[in-house]
Structures are given as C-alpha cells and as structure tokens.
Amino acid sequence: MRIALFTETFLPKVDGIVTRLRHTINHLQQGGDQVLVVAPDGGITEYKGARVYGVSGMPLPLYPELKLAFPRPAIGETLEAFQPDLIHIVNPAVLGLAGLYYAKMMGLPLIASYHTHLPQYLQHYGMGALEGVLWELLKAAHNQAELNLCTSTAMMEELSDHGIERVALWQRGVDTELFRPQLRSLEMREYLSQGHPDDPLLLYVGRVSAEKQIDEIKPVLEAIPQARLAIVGDGPNRETLEKHFADTSTHFVGYLEGETLGAAYASADAFIFPSRTETLGLVLLEAMAAGCPVVAARSGGIPDIVTDGENGYLFDPKDPKGAVTATKRLLETQSERELLREKARQEAERWGWGAATQQLRDYYQQVLSKQSLSVVS
C-alpha cells in the first residue's frame, strides 16, 4: 500500500502523537508499505525510508510548539507524484483539511484519527465557550472519512455522542524493549531526587502545560513532605509552575529521551498523572512498561490502561484529596508496590507497536476493499 499521512505535528517535536506516528511509519515501511508524510516543516525530509514533505508554517499562539502549516498547491503535485492508495489525516485542523480535500479530489479513501482532545483543552485556555463550535467543526471534518480511529473506548463513546460516525478503536502501543524495569538505577534516582535517593520519588513526564493540570500534584507533596517530584518535559507553563512549586522539593528536569527517559521511569516510586484531557496517555504505558506504578485520574482513556488496585491506582478527579489518598496508599507498603510494578509491566507487554500497526494496516485494507466493491458495483 501507498499511504499519504497528513499530520499537524511531527519530528523534531516530541509528544505522544509523534511517538505513535514514528513507530507506525517504521512498522509500515518494514512491512513493505510506502508512506509519504505531509507535516509542518521541521527540517526533516526522511524518516525510516518514508519521505517527509514539510510545509512552512507559523507557531500556534496558545500552543507555540505546534505550527499552523497552511496548505499550498505543491502538496497536490507531491501527491500526484506519489500516487497514494489512501490518505490518512491525523487530528485534522489546518493541514489535515488539505488531506481531506485531496482525498475527495483524487477519489481516494480517507481515514481520520483522533488523538488530542481539543474541546477539553479550550477550558484551560479561557475559551470554554467555543467548545460547542469546535465539536461542530470536528464533526464536519471527521464525517468526511470512511473511518475515524480513536485510541481509547472512552474517546470512541465521546465522539459518537457528538455525532461523529464510523468510529473504531486503534489499539494502544508501547516500546517494551526501550522502556523496561532493568533500567532502574541509583544514579538516575539521585539525579531526579537532587541527591536524596532514599526519599519517595514521584515522577511526571509530558508536556508542561495548563491542560495537564500538573499544579494539582502540589497537594500531594504537601501531604507527603518527605516526597520529591521530578517533572520531565517542557512547555509554555514551565515558568508558572516553577513559581507554583518553589517551596517544594521539585526538580524541573527538561526533556529526556531514549534509555535515559526509560531509566527515569524505572527509577521512580510512582508516576503521577492528574490530567483529565487524555485520549490515551502514552506516557502511562511507558511508565508501566518500565515497571513504574501509576497514580492517575479516572478520566478519558486512562481507565483503558490502568486497572485500579491491580497495576496502579485511579482517583476521582473531582475529589480534591483523591490524588493524595491514592499516592499515600501506593507508597505505604513496599511489597504491594513491587507487585504493582510487576503487574504494570505485564499489562504493557500486551501492547507492542507491531500489533497496533497490523491493526491499522487491516483498517486500511478494509476501506480499500470497500472502495473496490463500490467501483465494481
């Protein structure tokens, strides 16, 4: 198959969507498929054998790591030269609409996938009144697709409730070879805890932004004064959060990658994730693959991953003491925590990227077969 993949975000940006796309492209190319990536220009022209066509753009005002890349005629010329069998648009916003347009113009099957819960993001940027309008725009775009893929059952239900049709599950995936418990190290623990490796070590990994609700971890530190927090990642809310956590034992680490990131997961006592805007929460799976027990909000796609009391702990996001109670419970008994580590790893081992990509390939084949039948009839 020849797949044209339109995405609003790609390398060198680092986030859960890019991680999924990287592994997907790699497995598709290894399986003999050919992929063309159309993305905002980040200086990348090739990835794992796939051509990356960069489209110039401007930083999104409220989300400067993302670029608004506006479609241009050269995209059509590139598609004509590539001759795709289908087009897959990821989180269609601006560039994705070009994918939608060319799919219709060239008579190609269109698949869309939903990864970022933008309507909920609006509430954290003072634009909650626009949520209804955004849902209507999303519905108009997604309902042009033959299939709309979601990364959790919760998101499938929510999209269906808002009138988006032909919804299916694109299963989660995680790199269990990179993220593994064996990377646990005293050296990393000393670094994350700023020289206090014997203290309880809490970890957050992800974008440092308002919608992740990282500020809600502070009551946990206040309730467990001996605990230390390491925040791995960066984003527009970092300066505000540095002030918010100034009187706590918090280390703003910045970005980590590869086995260094794997060692951070493996060396922590608990992964704390208060976000209520997750469609999946890839970092949760990465933490679990590394054997790090999870404390997370019971929201969005998270309950698809974390089974309360078995491989981590969930708390009610409406309960102001929920995260505190769950974290205390996890830290209280070392034997129970070690069992959670084992169970978390076992859950992650079920979700390799190869299986997730094969499922996607099957979806591609389904829409291609449906189109062939339509042409024949």
Secondary structure, DSSP 8 states (H G I E B T S, - for coil): -EEEEEES--TT--SHHHHHHHHHHHHHHHTT-EEEEEEE--S--EETTEEEEEE-EEEETTEEEEEEE---HHHHHHHHHH--SEEEEES-SSHHHHHHHHHHHHT--EEEEE-B-HHHHHHTTT-GGGHHHHHHHHHHHHTTSSEEEESSHHHHHHHHHTT--SEEE------TTTS-GGG--HHHHHHHTTS-TTS-EEEEES--SGGGTGGGGHHHHHHSTT-EEEEEB--TTHHHHHHHTTTS-EEEEE---HHHHHHHHHH-SEEEE--S-BSS-HHHHHHHHTT--EEEES-TTGGGT--BTTTEEEE-TT-TTHHHHHHHHHHH-HHHHHHHHHHHHHHHTT--HHHHHHHHHHHHHHHHHHHHHHHH-
